[in-house]
Amino acid sequence: MPLRRVADTTVKGSYQFSANRIDPGTNLPTLGNASGQIDFTENGVSAKQVRATIFDQPAELGIASEAAGRVRVDLRGRVNAQTI
């Protein structure tokens, strides 16, 4: 890694996980039993078909980098109103 030219640094990698917990922070529900892979470079992050549970129901999570440094997170699943 060129310490004197940090802007020239490039990275590329993946993180694979199984049966983990994702805690997105205050006032958001925790995702349980999360399994999938997150890919990253110096320019962004992405994940497709990350499987998890939310309110003990199955869900699928997707992550994609967007313009201006934003990250979009899509969560798909079903839960009934009584559970929430």
PyMOL Python script that loads the backbone (N, CA, C, O; Angstrom):
from pymol import cmd

cmd.read_pdbstr("""\
ATOM      1  N   MET A   1       0.848  -1.164   0.000  1.00  0.00           N
ATOM      2  CA  MET A   1       0.000   0.000   0.000  1.00  0.00           C
ATOM      3  C   MET A   1       0.896   1.229   0.000  1.00  0.00           C
ATOM      4  O   MET A   1       1.727   1.386   0.895  1.00  0.00           O
ATOM      5  N   PRO A   2       0.742   2.100  -0.985  1.00  0.00           N
ATOM      6  CA  PRO A   2       1.604   3.288  -1.076  1.00  0.00           C
ATOM      7  C   PRO A   2       1.216   4.349  -0.044  1.00  0.00           C
ATOM      8  O   PRO A   2       0.313   5.153  -0.280  1.00  0.00           O
ATOM      9  N   LEU A   3       1.891   4.346   1.076  1.00  0.00           N
ATOM     10  CA  LEU A   3       1.536   5.264   2.162  1.00  0.00           C
ATOM     11  C   LEU A   3       1.702   6.726   1.784  1.00  0.00           C
ATOM     12  O   LEU A   3       0.993   7.585   2.309  1.00  0.00           O
ATOM     13  N   ARG A   4       2.612   7.014   0.897  1.00  0.00           N
ATOM     14  CA  ARG A   4       2.798   8.407   0.489  1.00  0.00           C
ATOM     15  C   ARG A   4       1.828   8.821  -0.619  1.00  0.00           C
ATOM     16  O   ARG A   4       1.711  10.002  -0.946  1.00  0.00           O
ATOM     17  N   ARG A   5       1.136   7.831  -1.193  1.00  0.00           N
ATOM     18  CA  ARG A   5       0.150   8.116  -2.245  1.00  0.00           C
ATOM     19  C   ARG A   5      -1.105   7.289  -1.960  1.00  0.00           C
ATOM     20  O   ARG A   5      -1.459   6.405  -2.740  1.00  0.00           O
ATOM     21  N   VAL A   6      -1.763   7.572  -0.862  1.00  0.00           N
ATOM     22  CA  VAL A   6      -2.933   6.800  -0.431  1.00  0.00           C
ATOM     23  C   VAL A   6      -4.014   6.797  -1.516  1.00  0.00           C
ATOM     24  O   VAL A   6      -4.733   5.807  -1.656  1.00  0.00           O
ATOM     25  N   ALA A   7      -4.143   7.863  -2.271  1.00  0.00           N
ATOM     26  CA  ALA A   7      -5.156   7.928  -3.322  1.00  0.00           C
ATOM     27  C   ALA A   7      -4.916   6.881  -4.406  1.00  0.00           C
ATOM     28  O   ALA A   7      -5.839   6.533  -5.143  1.00  0.00           O
ATOM     29  N   ASP A   8      -3.701   6.380  -4.511  1.00  0.00           N
ATOM     30  CA  ASP A   8      -3.371   5.360  -5.509  1.00  0.00           C
ATOM     31  C   ASP A   8      -3.631   3.937  -5.006  1.00  0.00           C
ATOM     32  O   ASP A   8      -3.410   2.974  -5.741  1.00  0.00           O
ATOM     33  N   THR A   9      -4.089   3.800  -3.787  1.00  0.00           N
ATOM     34  CA  THR A   9      -4.321   2.483  -3.193  1.00  0.00           C
ATOM     35  C   THR A   9      -5.548   1.830  -3.815  1.00  0.00           C
ATOM     36  O   THR A   9      -6.582   2.470  -4.001  1.00  0.00           O
ATOM     37  N   THR A  10      -5.418   0.561  -4.129  1.00  0.00           N
ATOM     38  CA  THR A  10      -6.564  -0.218  -4.601  1.00  0.00           C
ATOM     39  C   THR A  10      -6.721  -1.443  -3.706  1.00  0.00           C
ATOM     40  O   THR A  10      -5.745  -2.007  -3.212  1.00  0.00           O
ATOM     41  N   VAL A  11      -7.962  -1.832  -3.516  1.00  0.00           N
ATOM     42  CA  VAL A  11      -8.259  -3.031  -2.739  1.00  0.00           C
ATOM     43  C   VAL A  11      -9.378  -3.795  -3.446  1.00  0.00           C
ATOM     44  O   VAL A  11     -10.189  -3.214  -4.167  1.00  0.00           O
ATOM     45  N   LYS A  12      -9.402  -5.085  -3.227  1.00  0.00           N
ATOM     46  CA  LYS A  12     -10.471  -5.919  -3.756  1.00  0.00           C
ATOM     47  C   LYS A  12     -10.540  -7.152  -2.875  1.00  0.00           C
ATOM     48  O   LYS A  12      -9.533  -7.817  -2.633  1.00  0.00           O
ATOM     49  N   GLY A  13     -11.733  -7.445  -2.400  1.00  0.00           N
ATOM     50  CA  GLY A  13     -11.861  -8.606  -1.542  1.00  0.00           C
ATOM     51  C   GLY A  13     -13.294  -9.026  -1.344  1.00  0.00           C
ATOM     52  O   GLY A  13     -14.224  -8.398  -1.849  1.00  0.00           O
ATOM     53  N   SER A  14     -13.454 -10.090  -0.606  1.00  0.00           N
ATOM     54  CA  SER A  14     -14.760 -10.642  -0.278  1.00  0.00           C
ATOM     55  C   SER A  14     -14.745 -11.099   1.166  1.00  0.00           C
ATOM     56  O   SER A  14     -13.708 -11.494   1.699  1.00  0.00           O
ATOM     57  N   TYR A  15     -15.894 -11.041   1.782  1.00  0.00           N
ATOM     58  CA  TYR A  15     -16.056 -11.556   3.135  1.00  0.00           C
ATOM     59  C   TYR A  15     -17.265 -12.478   3.117  1.00  0.00           C
ATOM     60  O   TYR A  15     -18.388 -12.035   2.879  1.00  0.00           O
ATOM     61  N   GLN A  16     -17.037 -13.745   3.365  1.00  0.00           N
ATOM     62  CA  GLN A  16     -18.121 -14.723   3.390  1.00  0.00           C
ATOM     63  C   GLN A  16     -18.456 -15.035   4.840  1.00  0.00           C
ATOM     64  O   GLN A  16     -17.566 -15.214   5.671  1.00  0.00           O
ATOM     65  N   PHE A  17     -19.752 -15.098   5.132  1.00  0.00           N
ATOM     66  CA  PHE A  17     -20.185 -15.325   6.510  1.00  0.00           C
ATOM     67  C   PHE A  17     -21.359 -16.293   6.538  1.00  0.00           C
ATOM     68  O   PHE A  17     -22.092 -16.434   5.559  1.00  0.00           O
ATOM     69  N   SER A  18     -21.520 -16.950   7.665  1.00  0.00           N
ATOM     70  CA  SER A  18     -22.587 -17.935   7.814  1.00  0.00           C
ATOM     71  C   SER A  18     -23.121 -17.889   9.236  1.00  0.00           C
ATOM     72  O   SER A  18     -22.351 -17.852  10.195  1.00  0.00           O
ATOM     73  N   ALA A  19     -24.442 -17.893   9.367  1.00  0.00           N
ATOM     74  CA  ALA A  19     -25.129 -17.932  10.670  1.00  0.00           C
ATOM     75  C   ALA A  19     -24.677 -16.802  11.594  1.00  0.00           C
ATOM     76  O   ALA A  19     -24.391 -17.027  12.771  1.00  0.00           O
ATOM     77  N   ASN A  20     -24.615 -15.578  11.046  1.00  0.00           N
ATOM     78  CA  ASN A  20     -24.218 -14.406  11.828  1.00  0.00           C
ATOM     79  C   ASN A  20     -25.432 -13.540  12.145  1.00  0.00           C
ATOM     80  O   ASN A  20     -26.536 -13.781  11.658  1.00  0.00           O
ATOM     81  N   ARG A  21     -25.198 -12.541  12.965  1.00  0.00           N
ATOM     82  CA  ARG A  21     -26.226 -11.576  13.343  1.00  0.00           C
ATOM     83  C   ARG A  21     -25.800 -10.214  12.812  1.00  0.00           C
ATOM     84  O   ARG A  21     -24.648  -9.812  12.973  1.00  0.00           O
ATOM     85  N   ILE A  22     -26.739  -9.500  12.173  1.00  0.00           N
ATOM     86  CA  ILE A  22     -26.466  -8.156  11.667  1.00  0.00           C
ATOM     87  C   ILE A  22     -27.313  -7.180  12.472  1.00  0.00           C
ATOM     88  O   ILE A  22     -28.541  -7.251  12.466  1.00  0.00           O
ATOM     89  N   ASP A  23     -26.641  -6.272  13.159  1.00  0.00           N
ATOM     90  CA  ASP A  23     -27.325  -5.257  13.962  1.00  0.00           C
ATOM     91  C   ASP A  23     -27.139  -3.914  13.270  1.00  0.00           C
ATOM     92  O   ASP A  23     -26.073  -3.308  13.387  1.00  0.00           O
ATOM     93  N   PRO A  24     -28.166  -3.426  12.542  1.00  0.00           N
ATOM     94  CA  PRO A  24     -28.015  -2.177  11.797  1.00  0.00           C
ATOM     95  C   PRO A  24     -28.050  -0.912  12.636  1.00  0.00           C
ATOM     96  O   PRO A  24     -27.827   0.179  12.112  1.00  0.00           O
ATOM     97  N   GLY A  25     -28.322  -1.035  13.917  1.00  0.00           N
ATOM     98  CA  GLY A  25     -28.256   0.141  14.776  1.00  0.00           C
ATOM     99  C   GLY A  25     -29.591   0.520  15.378  1.00  0.00           C
ATOM    100  O   GLY A  25     -30.572  -0.220  15.294  1.00  0.00           O
ATOM    101  N   THR A  26     -29.602   1.680  15.981  1.00  0.00           N
ATOM    102  CA  THR A  26     -30.735   2.186  16.736  1.00  0.00           C
ATOM    103  C   THR A  26     -32.036   2.157  15.939  1.00  0.00           C
ATOM    104  O   THR A  26     -32.087   2.569  14.780  1.00  0.00           O
ATOM    105  N   ASN A  27     -33.081   1.659  16.591  1.00  0.00           N
ATOM    106  CA  ASN A  27     -34.443   1.656  16.058  1.00  0.00           C
ATOM    107  C   ASN A  27     -34.648   0.809  14.802  1.00  0.00           C
ATOM    108  O   ASN A  27     -35.665   0.959  14.125  1.00  0.00           O
ATOM    109  N   LEU A  28     -33.714  -0.066  14.480  1.00  0.00           N
ATOM    110  CA  LEU A  28     -33.864  -0.973  13.354  1.00  0.00           C
ATOM    111  C   LEU A  28     -33.771  -2.405  13.864  1.00  0.00           C
ATOM    112  O   LEU A  28     -32.987  -2.683  14.771  1.00  0.00           O
ATOM    113  N   PRO A  29     -34.555  -3.315  13.301  1.00  0.00           N
ATOM    114  CA  PRO A  29     -34.533  -4.698  13.792  1.00  0.00           C
ATOM    115  C   PRO A  29     -33.248  -5.428  13.413  1.00  0.00           C
ATOM    116  O   PRO A  29     -32.660  -5.186  12.360  1.00  0.00           O
ATOM    117  N   THR A  30     -32.838  -6.313  14.288  1.00  0.00           N
ATOM    118  CA  THR A  30     -31.654  -7.142  14.058  1.00  0.00           C
ATOM    119  C   THR A  30     -31.993  -8.257  13.079  1.00  0.00           C
ATOM    120  O   THR A  30     -33.086  -8.824  13.121  1.00  0.00           O
ATOM    121  N   LEU A  31     -31.056  -8.563  12.207  1.00  0.00           N
ATOM    122  CA  LEU A  31     -31.203  -9.682  11.282  1.00  0.00           C
ATOM    123  C   LEU A  31     -30.455 -10.870  11.869  1.00  0.00           C
ATOM    124  O   LEU A  31     -29.285 -10.753  12.234  1.00  0.00           O
ATOM    125  N   GLY A  32     -31.119 -11.997  11.959  1.00  0.00           N
ATOM    126  CA  GLY A  32     -30.496 -13.182  12.527  1.00  0.00           C
ATOM    127  C   GLY A  32     -30.133 -14.186  11.458  1.00  0.00           C
ATOM    128  O   GLY A  32     -30.607 -14.103  10.325  1.00  0.00           O
ATOM    129  N   ASN A  33     -29.301 -15.123  11.819  1.00  0.00           N
ATOM    130  CA  ASN A  33     -28.907 -16.244  10.964  1.00  0.00           C
ATOM    131  C   ASN A  33     -28.498 -15.778   9.562  1.00  0.00           C
ATOM    132  O   ASN A  33     -28.846 -16.419   8.571  1.00  0.00           O
ATOM    133  N   ALA A  34     -27.773 -14.682   9.480  1.00  0.00           N
ATOM    134  CA  ALA A  34     -27.367 -14.091   8.203  1.00  0.00           C
ATOM    135  C   ALA A  34     -26.224 -14.880   7.578  1.00  0.00           C
ATOM    136  O   ALA A  34     -25.231 -15.195   8.234  1.00  0.00           O
ATOM    137  N   SER A  35     -26.389 -15.190   6.293  1.00  0.00           N
ATOM    138  CA  SER A  35     -25.371 -15.943   5.552  1.00  0.00           C
ATOM    139  C   SER A  35     -25.272 -15.377   4.144  1.00  0.00           C
ATOM    140  O   SER A  35     -26.288 -15.089   3.511  1.00  0.00           O
ATOM    141  N   GLY A  36     -24.053 -15.220   3.659  1.00  0.00           N
ATOM    142  CA  GLY A  36     -23.841 -14.722   2.302  1.00  0.00           C
ATOM    143  C   GLY A  36     -22.422 -14.245   2.113  1.00  0.00           C
ATOM    144  O   GLY A  36     -21.506 -14.663   2.821  1.00  0.00           O
ATOM    145  N   GLN A  37     -22.254 -13.360   1.144  1.00  0.00           N
ATOM    146  CA  GLN A  37     -20.931 -12.834   0.827  1.00  0.00           C
ATOM    147  C   GLN A  37     -21.037 -11.360   0.491  1.00  0.00           C
ATOM    148  O   GLN A  37     -21.935 -10.944  -0.241  1.00  0.00           O
ATOM    149  N   ILE A  38     -20.120 -10.573   1.026  1.00  0.00           N
ATOM    150  CA  ILE A  38     -20.008  -9.151   0.713  1.00  0.00           C
ATOM    151  C   ILE A  38     -18.721  -8.966  -0.079  1.00  0.00           C
ATOM    152  O   ILE A  38     -17.656  -9.412   0.350  1.00  0.00           O
ATOM    153  N   ASP A  39     -18.813  -8.314  -1.225  1.00  0.00           N
ATOM    154  CA  ASP A  39     -17.647  -8.020  -2.060  1.00  0.00           C
ATOM    155  C   ASP A  39     -17.351  -6.533  -1.963  1.00  0.00           C
ATOM    156  O   ASP A  39     -18.268  -5.718  -1.857  1.00  0.00           O
ATOM    157  N   PHE A  40     -16.068  -6.178  -1.998  1.00  0.00           N
ATOM    158  CA  PHE A  40     -15.707  -4.765  -1.872  1.00  0.00           C
ATOM    159  C   PHE A  40     -14.468  -4.440  -2.690  1.00  0.00           C
ATOM    160  O   PHE A  40     -13.620  -5.294  -2.950  1.00  0.00           O
ATOM    161  N   THR A  41     -14.392  -3.179  -3.086  1.00  0.00           N
ATOM    162  CA  THR A  41     -13.205  -2.589  -3.708  1.00  0.00           C
ATOM    163  C   THR A  41     -13.018  -1.214  -3.084  1.00  0.00           C
ATOM    164  O   THR A  41     -13.775  -0.816  -2.198  1.00  0.00           O
ATOM    165  N   GLU A  42     -12.013  -0.498  -3.547  1.00  0.00           N
ATOM    166  CA  GLU A  42     -11.819   0.860  -3.048  1.00  0.00           C
ATOM    167  C   GLU A  42     -12.959   1.775  -3.488  1.00  0.00           C
ATOM    168  O   GLU A  42     -13.123   2.869  -2.948  1.00  0.00           O
ATOM    169  N   ASN A  43     -13.746   1.328  -4.467  1.00  0.00           N
ATOM    170  CA  ASN A  43     -14.833   2.151  -5.009  1.00  0.00           C
ATOM    171  C   ASN A  43     -16.206   1.831  -4.460  1.00  0.00           C
ATOM    172  O   ASN A  43     -17.137   2.613  -4.648  1.00  0.00           O
ATOM    173  N   GLY A  44     -16.359   0.703  -3.785  1.00  0.00           N
ATOM    174  CA  GLY A  44     -17.691   0.392  -3.300  1.00  0.00           C
ATOM    175  C   GLY A  44     -17.822  -0.991  -2.708  1.00  0.00           C
ATOM    176  O   GLY A  44     -16.849  -1.725  -2.536  1.00  0.00           O
ATOM    177  N   VAL A  45     -19.066  -1.318  -2.405  1.00  0.00           N
ATOM    178  CA  VAL A  45     -19.394  -2.583  -1.757  1.00  0.00           C
ATOM    179  C   VAL A  45     -20.651  -3.143  -2.413  1.00  0.00           C
ATOM    180  O   VAL A  45     -21.510  -2.392  -2.875  1.00  0.00           O
ATOM    181  N   SER A  46     -20.751  -4.479  -2.449  1.00  0.00           N
ATOM    182  CA  SER A  46     -21.961  -5.097  -2.987  1.00  0.00           C
ATOM    183  C   SER A  46     -22.181  -6.456  -2.338  1.00  0.00           C
ATOM    184  O   SER A  46     -21.244  -7.112  -1.884  1.00  0.00           O
ATOM    185  N   ALA A  47     -23.425  -6.851  -2.309  1.00  0.00           N
ATOM    186  CA  ALA A  47     -23.799  -8.180  -1.821  1.00  0.00           C
ATOM    187  C   ALA A  47     -25.118  -8.540  -2.484  1.00  0.00           C
ATOM    188  O   ALA A  47     -26.008  -7.700  -2.618  1.00  0.00           O
ATOM    189  N   LYS A  48     -25.233  -9.785  -2.895  1.00  0.00           N
ATOM    190  CA  LYS A  48     -26.468 -10.268  -3.504  1.00  0.00           C
ATOM    191  C   LYS A  48     -26.903 -11.522  -2.767  1.00  0.00           C
ATOM    192  O   LYS A  48     -26.087 -12.350  -2.362  1.00  0.00           O
ATOM    193  N   GLN A  49     -28.180 -11.634  -2.610  1.00  0.00           N
ATOM    194  CA  GLN A  49     -28.792 -12.836  -2.044  1.00  0.00           C
ATOM    195  C   GLN A  49     -28.224 -13.231  -0.676  1.00  0.00           C
ATOM    196  O   GLN A  49     -27.992 -14.409  -0.405  1.00  0.00           O
ATOM    197  N   VAL A  50     -28.007 -12.239   0.171  1.00  0.00           N
ATOM    198  CA  VAL A  50     -27.657 -12.532   1.559  1.00  0.00           C
ATOM    199  C   VAL A  50     -28.941 -12.996   2.242  1.00  0.00           C
ATOM    200  O   VAL A  50     -29.945 -12.283   2.229  1.00  0.00           O
ATOM    201  N   ARG A  51     -28.913 -14.146   2.818  1.00  0.00           N
ATOM    202  CA  ARG A  51     -30.100 -14.698   3.469  1.00  0.00           C
ATOM    203  C   ARG A  51     -30.021 -14.463   4.969  1.00  0.00           C
ATOM    204  O   ARG A  51     -28.958 -14.570   5.580  1.00  0.00           O
ATOM    205  N   ALA A  52     -31.189 -14.135   5.553  1.00  0.00           N
ATOM    206  CA  ALA A  52     -31.242 -13.847   6.987  1.00  0.00           C
ATOM    207  C   ALA A  52     -32.674 -14.056   7.467  1.00  0.00           C
ATOM    208  O   ALA A  52     -33.561 -14.407   6.689  1.00  0.00           O
ATOM    209  N   THR A  53     -32.879 -13.834   8.748  1.00  0.00           N
ATOM    210  CA  THR A  53     -34.231 -13.817   9.289  1.00  0.00           C
ATOM    211  C   THR A  53     -34.462 -12.466   9.957  1.00  0.00           C
ATOM    212  O   THR A  53     -33.557 -11.876  10.546  1.00  0.00           O
ATOM    213  N   ILE A  54     -35.707 -11.995   9.847  1.00  0.00           N
ATOM    214  CA  ILE A  54     -36.117 -10.772  10.521  1.00  0.00           C
ATOM    215  C   ILE A  54     -37.461 -11.065  11.173  1.00  0.00           C
ATOM    216  O   ILE A  54     -38.378 -11.536  10.502  1.00  0.00           O
ATOM    217  N   PHE A  55     -37.592 -10.801  12.443  1.00  0.00           N
ATOM    218  CA  PHE A  55     -38.766 -11.185  13.220  1.00  0.00           C
ATOM    219  C   PHE A  55     -39.055 -12.684  13.052  1.00  0.00           C
ATOM    220  O   PHE A  55     -40.210 -13.099  12.959  1.00  0.00           O
ATOM    221  N   ASP A  56     -37.982 -13.485  13.016  1.00  0.00           N
ATOM    222  CA  ASP A  56     -38.057 -14.946  12.875  1.00  0.00           C
ATOM    223  C   ASP A  56     -38.665 -15.405  11.550  1.00  0.00           C
ATOM    224  O   ASP A  56     -39.146 -16.533  11.450  1.00  0.00           O
ATOM    225  N   GLN A  57     -38.647 -14.551  10.547  1.00  0.00           N
ATOM    226  CA  GLN A  57     -39.149 -14.903   9.217  1.00  0.00           C
ATOM    227  C   GLN A  57     -38.009 -14.756   8.199  1.00  0.00           C
ATOM    228  O   GLN A  57     -37.151 -13.889   8.367  1.00  0.00           O
ATOM    229  N   PRO A  58     -37.983 -15.589   7.147  1.00  0.00           N
ATOM    230  CA  PRO A  58     -36.901 -15.505   6.164  1.00  0.00           C
ATOM    231  C   PRO A  58     -36.923 -14.199   5.374  1.00  0.00           C
ATOM    232  O   PRO A  58     -37.986 -13.647   5.088  1.00  0.00           O
ATOM    233  N   ALA A  59     -35.733 -13.719   5.028  1.00  0.00           N
ATOM    234  CA  ALA A  59     -35.591 -12.487   4.255  1.00  0.00           C
ATOM    235  C   ALA A  59     -34.341 -12.590   3.395  1.00  0.00           C
ATOM    236  O   ALA A  59     -33.476 -13.433   3.630  1.00  0.00           O
ATOM    237  N   GLU A  60     -34.260 -11.718   2.394  1.00  0.00           N
ATOM    238  CA  GLU A  60     -33.092 -11.646   1.531  1.00  0.00           C
ATOM    239  C   GLU A  60     -32.616 -10.203   1.466  1.00  0.00           C
ATOM    240  O   GLU A  60     -33.421  -9.281   1.332  1.00  0.00           O
ATOM    241  N   LEU A  61     -31.317 -10.014   1.562  1.00  0.00           N
ATOM    242  CA  LEU A  61     -30.703  -8.698   1.634  1.00  0.00           C
ATOM    243  C   LEU A  61     -29.802  -8.480   0.429  1.00  0.00           C
ATOM    244  O   LEU A  61     -29.070  -9.383   0.024  1.00  0.00           O
ATOM    245  N   GLY A  62     -29.854  -7.283  -0.143  1.00  0.00           N
ATOM    246  CA  GLY A  62     -28.950  -6.884  -1.213  1.00  0.00           C
ATOM    247  C   GLY A  62     -28.321  -5.548  -0.875  1.00  0.00           C
ATOM    248  O   GLY A  62     -28.974  -4.679  -0.297  1.00  0.00           O
ATOM    249  N   ILE A  63     -27.062  -5.380  -1.231  1.00  0.00           N
ATOM    250  CA  ILE A  63     -26.326  -4.145  -0.947  1.00  0.00           C
ATOM    251  C   ILE A  63     -25.631  -3.705  -2.231  1.00  0.00           C
ATOM    252  O   ILE A  63     -25.046  -4.532  -2.931  1.00  0.00           O
ATOM    253  N   ALA A  64     -25.689  -2.407  -2.550  1.00  0.00           N
ATOM    254  CA  ALA A  64     -25.021  -1.898  -3.744  1.00  0.00           C
ATOM    255  C   ALA A  64     -24.578  -0.459  -3.526  1.00  0.00           C
ATOM    256  O   ALA A  64     -25.326   0.357  -2.987  1.00  0.00           O
ATOM    257  N   SER A  65     -23.362  -0.157  -3.949  1.00  0.00           N
ATOM    258  CA  SER A  65     -22.868   1.220  -3.912  1.00  0.00           C
ATOM    259  C   SER A  65     -23.540   2.022  -5.009  1.00  0.00           C
ATOM    260  O   SER A  65     -23.821   1.511  -6.093  1.00  0.00           O
ATOM    261  N   GLU A  66     -23.791   3.288  -4.711  1.00  0.00           N
ATOM    262  CA  GLU A  66     -24.384   4.211  -5.667  1.00  0.00           C
ATOM    263  C   GLU A  66     -23.510   5.457  -5.770  1.00  0.00           C
ATOM    264  O   GLU A  66     -22.458   5.544  -5.138  1.00  0.00           O
ATOM    265  N   ALA A  67     -23.953   6.406  -6.565  1.00  0.00           N
ATOM    266  CA  ALA A  67     -23.213   7.655  -6.760  1.00  0.00           C
ATOM    267  C   ALA A  67     -23.081   8.428  -5.460  1.00  0.00           C
ATOM    268  O   ALA A  67     -23.863   8.240  -4.528  1.00  0.00           O
ATOM    269  N   ALA A  68     -22.092   9.289  -5.409  1.00  0.00           N
ATOM    270  CA  ALA A  68     -21.844  10.196  -4.285  1.00  0.00           C
ATOM    271  C   ALA A  68     -21.588   9.459  -2.975  1.00  0.00           C
ATOM    272  O   ALA A  68     -21.850  10.001  -1.901  1.00  0.00           O
ATOM    273  N   GLY A  69     -21.076   8.225  -3.050  1.00  0.00           N
ATOM    274  CA  GLY A  69     -20.718   7.495  -1.841  1.00  0.00           C
ATOM    275  C   GLY A  69     -21.875   6.872  -1.093  1.00  0.00           C
ATOM    276  O   GLY A  69     -21.685   6.361   0.011  1.00  0.00           O
ATOM    277  N   ARG A  70     -23.067   6.900  -1.660  1.00  0.00           N
ATOM    278  CA  ARG A  70     -24.224   6.303  -0.999  1.00  0.00           C
ATOM    279  C   ARG A  70     -24.204   4.788  -1.173  1.00  0.00           C
ATOM    280  O   ARG A  70     -23.639   4.261  -2.132  1.00  0.00           O
ATOM    281  N   VAL A  71     -24.828   4.108  -0.231  1.00  0.00           N
ATOM    282  CA  VAL A  71     -24.974   2.651  -0.291  1.00  0.00           C
ATOM    283  C   VAL A  71     -26.457   2.323  -0.154  1.00  0.00           C
ATOM    284  O   VAL A  71     -27.109   2.747   0.800  1.00  0.00           O
ATOM    285  N   ARG A  72     -26.981   1.571  -1.107  1.00  0.00           N
ATOM    286  CA  ARG A  72     -28.392   1.171  -1.082  1.00  0.00           C
ATOM    287  C   ARG A  72     -28.483  -0.235  -0.496  1.00  0.00           C
ATOM    288  O   ARG A  72     -27.735  -1.135  -0.879  1.00  0.00           O
ATOM    289  N   VAL A  73     -29.409  -0.403   0.434  1.00  0.00           N
ATOM    290  CA  VAL A  73     -29.664  -1.703   1.042  1.00  0.00           C
ATOM    291  C   VAL A  73     -31.116  -2.062   0.778  1.00  0.00           C
ATOM    292  O   VAL A  73     -32.024  -1.313   1.140  1.00  0.00           O
ATOM    293  N   ASP A  74     -31.330  -3.208   0.147  1.00  0.00           N
ATOM    294  CA  ASP A  74     -32.679  -3.710  -0.126  1.00  0.00           C
ATOM    295  C   ASP A  74     -32.902  -4.934   0.745  1.00  0.00           C
ATOM    296  O   ASP A  74     -32.067  -5.837   0.793  1.00  0.00           O
ATOM    297  N   LEU A  75     -34.034  -4.955   1.430  1.00  0.00           N
ATOM    298  CA  LEU A  75     -34.401  -6.099   2.268  1.00  0.00           C
ATOM    299  C   LEU A  75     -35.770  -6.578   1.832  1.00  0.00           C
ATOM    300  O   LEU A  75     -36.730  -5.807   1.832  1.00  0.00           O
ATOM    301  N   ARG A  76     -35.867  -7.840   1.464  1.00  0.00           N
ATOM    302  CA  ARG A  76     -37.128  -8.421   1.015  1.00  0.00           C
ATOM    303  C   ARG A  76     -37.516  -9.588   1.894  1.00  0.00           C
ATOM    304  O   ARG A  76     -36.694 -10.453   2.196  1.00  0.00           O
ATOM    305  N   GLY A  77     -38.771  -9.608   2.301  1.00  0.00           N
ATOM    306  CA  GLY A  77     -39.297 -10.699   3.103  1.00  0.00           C
ATOM    307  C   GLY A  77     -40.741 -10.422   3.443  1.00  0.00           C
ATOM    308  O   GLY A  77     -41.306  -9.413   3.021  1.00  0.00           O
ATOM    309  N   ARG A  78     -41.333 -11.309   4.197  1.00  0.00           N
ATOM    310  CA  ARG A  78     -42.725 -11.138   4.616  1.00  0.00           C
ATOM    311  C   ARG A  78     -42.819 -11.322   6.121  1.00  0.00           C
ATOM    312  O   ARG A  78     -42.165 -12.181   6.713  1.00  0.00           O
ATOM    313  N   VAL A  79     -43.652 -10.487   6.714  1.00  0.00           N
ATOM    314  CA  VAL A  79     -43.914 -10.595   8.138  1.00  0.00           C
ATOM    315  C   VAL A  79     -45.327 -10.063   8.364  1.00  0.00           C
ATOM    316  O   VAL A  79     -45.747  -9.114   7.701  1.00  0.00           O
ATOM    317  N   ASN A  80     -46.048 -10.661   9.283  1.00  0.00           N
ATOM    318  CA  ASN A  80     -47.407 -10.162   9.524  1.00  0.00           C
ATOM    319  C   ASN A  80     -47.374  -9.005  10.516  1.00  0.00           C
ATOM    320  O   ASN A  80     -46.431  -8.863  11.295  1.00  0.00           O
ATOM    321  N   ALA A  81     -48.409  -8.192  10.474  1.00  0.00           N
ATOM    322  CA  ALA A  81     -48.467  -6.980  11.298  1.00  0.00           C
ATOM    323  C   ALA A  81     -48.419  -7.291  12.797  1.00  0.00           C
ATOM    324  O   ALA A  81     -47.878  -6.494  13.564  1.00  0.00           O
ATOM    325  N   GLN A  82     -48.959  -8.406  13.225  1.00  0.00           N
ATOM    326  CA  GLN A  82     -48.948  -8.762  14.645  1.00  0.00           C
ATOM    327  C   GLN A  82     -47.529  -8.995  15.162  1.00  0.00           C
ATOM    328  O   GLN A  82     -47.242  -8.756  16.335  1.00  0.00           O
ATOM    329  N   THR A  83     -46.646  -9.462  14.281  1.00  0.00           N
ATOM    330  CA  THR A  83     -45.259  -9.731  14.694  1.00  0.00           C
ATOM    331  C   THR A  83     -44.504  -8.438  14.973  1.00  0.00           C
ATOM    332  O   THR A  83     -43.668  -8.387  15.875  1.00  0.00           O
ATOM    333  N   ILE A  84     -44.793  -7.406  14.212  1.00  0.00           N
ATOM    334  CA  ILE A  84     -44.084  -6.129  14.350  1.00  0.00           C
ATOM    335  C   ILE A  84     -44.562  -5.454  15.609  1.00  0.00           C
ATOM    336  O   ILE A  84     -44.103  -4.359  15.934  1.00  0.00           O
TER     337      ILE A  84
END
""", "prot")
cmd.dss("prot")
cmd.show_as("cartoon", "prot")
cmd.util.cbc("prot")
cmd.orient("prot")
